[in-house]
Amino acid sequence: GIDWEAALNYCEALELAGFDDWRLPNAKELLSISDFGEYDPAIDQIVFPNTKNRGTYWSSTTNTDNTSWAWGINIGHGGNGRPEKSDINYVRAVRGGQ
């Protein structure tokens, strides 16, 4: 895991599968890949292999109530949260439209 700033930088610099346009997903995108019919992890493991069973994944979305927090998804059960940006969490990079 890495902190929020490092997660943003990691995704921006990522070169994977011949692509270099990766980014950290926003909260809505991250929530959209959660699968509430699954548990530990709450994600389709065929589409998203190697996903940690538990823990929070970062989004690029800053919380409006407190800008030292960002939105994240607890992949164990699919619930959202607002970890501090200095916390250590996981990254799921995406590419394509915003």
C-alpha positions, 0 to 999 in steps of 0.5 A: 500500500501507499499514501494518497499522493503516492497513489496519484503519482504511481498511476500517472507514471504507470506504463502497463500493457503497452499503455501509459494513460493510467490514472487513479479512478474517481470515487464514482468509478471505483464504486462502479467496479465493486460487486456487492454480490461478492464478499472478501473481496467485493469485486469480480476476481475474474475481471480484477485478479490479484485484488486484496481480500480486505483493505481500502483502495484509493480514489482520486476524489478529495472529501469536501468536508475535510480536504485531508481525506479522500474517498476510498472503497473497502474492498472486503465488503464494498463500503466507502470510507474517507481515509486520511490522505496520509494513510496507507491503502491500495491502488487500482489504476484505470484508464479512459474517460473521466 
